[in-house]
């Protein structure tokens, strides 16, 4: 009898456990299904918010003073979807020419309701801002040379840019090179000048074209061809905010600094020649009839090359050289340049014929004086114009 009662108690206990287990299992499944449904609705809500267009919100909510807005004037800014609070916020900007106003909006996710554009709330009515170009200009002018160099690297411009003259380390930017805003382009210290010459270490703004222009050079150089300047431009587009990735880069020509001009004149024009060999190590020459480029490289346009091209092979060093005149400056010119001239003649003896020849080297060096940048030579080619005459016997 007792055993029978025990069996009944155990049987009833098993039924209870089974009922509880079934109940927990049903509750767990129901919870999982509910969470999945919630997530699906939230994902759908986010998709609707992300695909919304400004005009739909403006038409539905009707912000004050925006009754006549059209789609081409409107754009989103600062869109943010909070995955913890289940709220979406954004700004709508209305741009008319250079002027713009901004309104702020918010919408809350409601699990029991489908997304509805009419559920947006205008939390801040349109506020008129300063001219958009002015803000764009201020932000662009505040850019740092290091930031532009980083952008040029990320866009792989540095890999494409190679300058013509100099040693392998001078004709391109190295990974170790540091950027500074170019300080060599302004020869007369006139900061009001537009373009390259007026930069003197700062970007410039063109109000007419709404373009910011900067030139970066290798830091620690002296204005010679090893500065490898890069021009960077960014233009304002109505409706767009300033974005550093929109800078465009191009290789440009180095215009020398006035300090570099003076050092070159001391070194190259007001020259004291100790030997022809030393002179030829630094200086290059062409004739007025040469088709070679005036700018030198390290393999062509040596003075010996000029002699050989014209049938005057050199035998030894010249026995006599005469420096004629020295240097003189001629200011002005049609393009607003200053011309510095110097003449040197070398007397060579032709051992094979017993005669000889002279080479007259004429150095005419012009540099941009800041009034006109459409022309101008470079101080860094050390190239002379040569005229060879055979001795009469």
C-alpha positions in Angstrom: 0.0 0.0 0.0 2.8 2.3 0.9 4.7 1.5 -2.3 1.7 2.3 -4.3 1.4 5.7 -2.7 5.1 6.4 -3.4 4.6 5.5 -7.0 1.7 7.9 -7.3 3.7 10.8 -5.7 6.6 10.2 -8.0 4.3 10.1 -11.0 2.6 13.4 -10.0 6.1 15.0 -9.4 7.2 14.0 -12.9 4.1 15.5 -14.4 4.7 18.8 -12.6 8.3 19.0 -13.8 7.2 18.3 -17.3 4.6 21.0 -17.1 7.2 23.5 -15.8 9.7 22.6 -18.4 7.2 23.0 -21.2 6.1 26.3 -19.8 9.7 27.6 -19.6 10.4 26.4 -23.1 7.3 28.2 -24.5 8.3 31.4 -22.6 11.9 31.2 -23.9 10.7 30.7 -27.5 8.2 33.5 -27.2 11.0 35.8 -25.9 13.3 35.0 -28.7 10.6 35.5 -31.3 9.7 38.9 -29.7 13.4 40.0 -29.7 13.8 39.0 -33.3 10.6 40.8 -34.3 11.8 44.0 -32.5 15.2 43.9 -34.2 13.6 43.4 -37.6 11.3 46.4 -37.1 14.2 48.5 -35.9 16.3 47.5 -38.9 13.5 48.4 -41.2 13.1 51.8 -39.4 16.8 52.5 -39.9 16.6 51.7 -43.6 13.6 54.1 -44.0 15.5 56.9 -42.2 18.7 56.3 -44.3 16.8 56.4 -47.6 14.7 59.5 -46.7 15.2 62.7 -48.7 15.2 66.2 -47.2 12.3 67.5 -49.2 9.9 64.9 -47.8 10.6 65.9 -44.2 10.3 69.6 -45.1 7.0 69.1 -46.8 5.6 67.0 -44.0 6.9 69.2 -41.0 6.8 72.6 -42.7 9.6 74.5 -40.8 9.0 78.2 -40.4 10.2 80.3 -43.5 10.8 77.2 -45.5 7.3 77.1 -47.1 8.7 77.9 -50.5 11.8 75.5 -50.4 12.6 73.2 -53.3 14.5 70.0 -53.4 17.6 71.5 -55.1 18.2 73.8 -52.1 18.1 71.1 -49.4 20.7 68.8 -48.1 21.3 66.6 -45.1 24.1 67.2 -42.5 25.1 65.4 -39.3 22.8 62.4 -39.7 23.0 60.3 -36.6 21.1 57.1 -35.6 21.4 56.1 -32.0 21.3 52.3 -31.6 20.9 52.5 -27.8 18.2 55.1 -27.5 16.5 54.2 -30.8 16.4 57.8 -32.0 17.5 59.4 -35.3 18.6 63.0 -35.5 19.8 65.1 -38.5 20.2 68.6 -39.8 18.7 69.9 -43.0 20.5 72.8 -44.7 18.8 75.1 -47.1 21.2 76.9 -49.4 20.3 79.9 -51.6 23.3 81.2 -53.5 25.9 81.6 -50.8 23.4 82.1 -47.9 22.0 79.2 -45.9 19.9 78.3 -42.9 19.9 75.1 -40.8 17.0 73.3 -39.0 17.3 70.3 -36.7 15.0 67.3 -36.7 14.4 64.2 -34.6 12.3 61.0 -34.9 11.8 58.2 -32.3 11.4 54.5 -33.1 8.1 53.1 -32.1 7.8 49.3 -32.3 4.1 49.4 -32.6 4.0 51.8 -35.6 5.5 51.8 -39.0 7.9 54.5 -40.1 6.0 57.7 -41.0 7.7 60.8 -42.3 5.1 62.8 -40.4 6.6 61.5 -37.1 9.7 63.7 -37.5 9.8 66.6 -35.1 11.6 69.9 -35.8 13.6 70.5 -32.6 15.2 73.7 -33.9 13.5 75.9 -36.4 15.7 77.3 -39.3 18.5 79.5 -38.2 20.2 81.8 -40.7 24.0 81.3 -40.9 26.8 83.4 -42.3 27.6 83.1 -45.9 28.6 79.5 -46.6 31.6 80.6 -48.7 33.0 82.5 -45.8 32.9 79.5 -43.5 34.3 77.3 -46.2 37.1 79.8 -46.8 38.0 80.0 -43.1 38.2 76.3 -42.8 40.2 75.8 -45.9 42.7 78.6 -45.1 43.3 77.0 -41.7 44.7 73.8 -43.3 48.2 72.8 -42.3 51.0 71.9 -44.7 51.4 68.5 -43.0 47.7 67.8 -43.6 48.0 68.6 -47.3 51.1 66.3 -47.6 49.1 63.5 -45.9 46.3 63.9 -48.4 48.8 64.0 -51.3 50.3 60.7 -50.1 46.9 59.1 -49.6 45.8 60.0 -53.1 49.2 58.7 -54.4 50.1 62.0 -56.0 53.6 61.9 -54.6 54.3 58.7 -56.5 53.5 60.4 -59.8 55.3 63.6 -59.3 59.0 63.8 -60.4 60.8 67.1 -61.0 63.2 67.4 -63.9 66.5 68.6 -62.3 68.6 67.5 -59.4 69.9 64.4 -57.8 67.7 61.4 -57.4 66.8 62.5 -53.9 66.0 66.0 -55.1 63.7 65.3 -57.9 61.0 63.7 -55.8 59.6 63.7 -52.3 61.0 61.1 -49.9 59.1 59.5 -47.1 61.2 61.4 -44.6 60.5 64.8 -46.2 58.4 67.3 -44.1 56.1 69.9 -45.8 55.9 73.6 -45.2 53.9 76.2 -47.1 56.1 77.6 -49.8 58.1 80.7 -48.7 60.1 81.1 -52.0 57.5 82.4 -54.4 57.2 86.0 -53.1 60.1 88.2 -54.3 59.0 91.6 -53.2 57.3 90.8 -49.8 53.9 91.9 -51.2 51.3 89.8 -49.3 48.5 91.4 -51.2 49.6 89.8 -54.5 47.5 87.0 -55.9 48.9 83.7 -56.9 52.2 82.2 -56.2 54.2 85.3 -55.5 52.0 86.5 -52.8 51.9 83.3 -50.7 55.0 83.7 -48.6 54.1 80.8 -46.4 50.3 81.0 -46.3 47.4 79.7 -48.5 45.5 82.4 -50.5 41.8 82.8 -51.4 40.5 84.0 -54.7 37.1 85.7 -54.0 36.1 85.7 -57.7 36.6 82.0 -58.4 35.9 81.0 -54.7 39.1 78.9 -54.8 41.7 78.4 -52.1 45.3 77.9 -53.3 48.3 76.6 -51.4 51.8 75.6 -52.4 53.8 73.2 -50.2 57.5 72.7 -50.5 60.0 70.5 -48.8 60.9 72.0 -45.4 64.5 73.0 -44.8 65.4 73.9 -48.4 66.6 77.2 -49.6 64.4 77.9 -52.7 66.5 75.9 -55.2 65.2 73.1 -57.4 65.3 70.6 -54.5 62.2 72.2 -52.9 59.9 70.4 -55.3 56.8 72.6 -54.8 53.3 71.1 -55.1 50.3 73.3 -55.8 47.0 72.4 -54.0 43.6 73.8 -54.9 40.1 73.4 -53.5 37.1 75.1 -54.9 33.8 76.0 -53.1 30.7 74.3 -54.5 27.4 75.7 -53.4 25.7 73.3 -50.9 28.9 71.5 -50.0 30.8 71.7 -46.8 34.6 71.9 -46.6 36.2 68.5 -46.8 39.9 68.1 -46.8 39.8 65.2 -49.2 38.6 67.5 -52.0 42.0 69.2 -52.3 43.5 68.7 -55.8 47.3 68.5 -56.3 49.6 69.2 -59.2 53.3 69.6 -59.7 54.4 73.3 -60.1 57.6 75.2 -60.9 59.8 76.6 -58.2 60.1 80.4 -58.2 63.1 81.4 -56.2 63.2 83.5 -53.1 65.0 86.9 -53.2 67.5 85.5 -50.6 68.2 82.7 -53.0 68.6 85.1 -55.9 71.2 87.0 -54.0 73.1 83.9 -53.1 73.1 82.7 -56.7 74.4 86.0 -58.0 77.2 85.9 -55.5 78.0 82.3 -56.4 77.4 82.3 -60.1 77.6 85.7 -61.6 80.1 87.5 -59.5 82.3 84.5 -60.0 86.0 84.1 -59.2 87.4 81.3 -61.3 90.3 79.3 -59.9 90.4 76.7 -62.7 88.4 75.7 -65.7 87.9 72.2 -64.3 86.3 73.6 -61.1 84.2 75.9 -63.2 82.9 73.1 -65.4 81.9 71.0 -62.5 79.2 73.5 -61.6 78.4 75.4 -64.8 76.9 74.3 -68.1 76.7 75.8 -71.6 74.8 75.8 -74.8 74.8 77.8 -78.0 72.0 79.9 -79.2 71.5 77.3 -82.0 71.3 74.3 -79.7 68.0 72.5 -79.6 68.7 71.0 -76.2 66.8 72.4 -73.2 68.5 75.2 -71.4 67.9 73.7 -68.1 70.7 71.2 -67.3 70.9 67.8 -65.9 74.0 66.0 -64.8 74.6 64.2 -68.0 74.3 66.9 -70.7 75.3 70.4 -71.5 78.7 70.3 -69.9 81.0 72.8 -71.5 83.0 70.0 -73.0 79.7 68.7 -74.5 79.2 72.0 -76.2 82.7 72.1 -77.6 82.4 68.5 -78.9 79.0 69.2 -80.5 80.5 72.1 -82.4 83.7 70.4 -83.6 86.1 71.8 -81.0 87.4 68.9 -78.8 89.2 70.2 -75.8 92.9 69.4 -75.3 93.8 70.1 -71.7 92.8 73.1 -69.8 92.6 76.6 -71.3 95.9 78.5 -70.9 94.2 81.9 -70.4 90.9 83.0 -69.3 89.6 86.6 -69.1 86.7 87.8 -67.1 85.2 90.6 -69.1 83.1 93.3 -67.5 81.7 91.4 -64.5 78.0 91.8 -63.6 75.5 94.5 -64.3 71.8 94.7 -63.5 69.2 95.9 -66.0 65.8 96.5 -64.2 62.4 96.2 -65.8 61.8 94.7 -69.2 58.5 94.1 -70.9 57.6 91.3 -68.4 58.8 93.1 -65.3 62.1 91.3 -64.8 65.6 92.2 -63.8 68.4 91.0 -66.0 71.8 90.2 -64.6 74.6 89.7 -67.2 78.2 88.5 -67.0 80.7 87.5 -69.7 83.7 85.2 -69.5 86.0 84.1 -72.2 88.3 81.1 -72.2 91.3 80.8 -74.6 92.0 77.2 -75.7 95.1 76.0 -77.5 94.5 73.4 -80.2 97.7 71.2 -79.8 97.0 69.3 -83.1 97.0 72.4 -85.3 99.1 74.7 -83.3 96.3 77.2 -83.3 93.4 77.6 -80.9 89.9 78.9 -80.2 88.1 81.0 -77.7 84.8 80.3 -76.1 82.8 83.3 -75.0 80.3 82.5 -72.3 77.5 85.0 -71.7 75.4 84.6 -68.7 72.0 86.3 -68.9 69.9 85.6 -65.8 66.4 86.9 -65.3 64.2 86.5 -62.3 60.6 87.5 -61.7 60.5 90.7 -59.7 56.9 90.3 -58.4 55.1 92.5 -60.9 54.5 90.0 -63.6 54.8 86.2 -63.3 54.1 85.3 -67.0 57.8 84.9 -67.8 61.0 84.5 -65.9 64.1 82.4 -65.8 65.4 80.2 -63.1 68.4 80.9 -61.0 69.3 77.2 -60.6 70.4 76.0 -64.0 74.0 77.5 -64.0 73.7 77.5 -67.8 75.7 79.9 -69.9 75.2 80.8 -73.6 78.4 80.0 -75.4 79.9 81.4 -78.6 83.0 79.6 -80.0 85.4 81.3 -82.4 88.5 79.8 -83.9 91.7 81.8 -83.9 92.8 83.2 -87.2 96.3 82.2 -88.3 
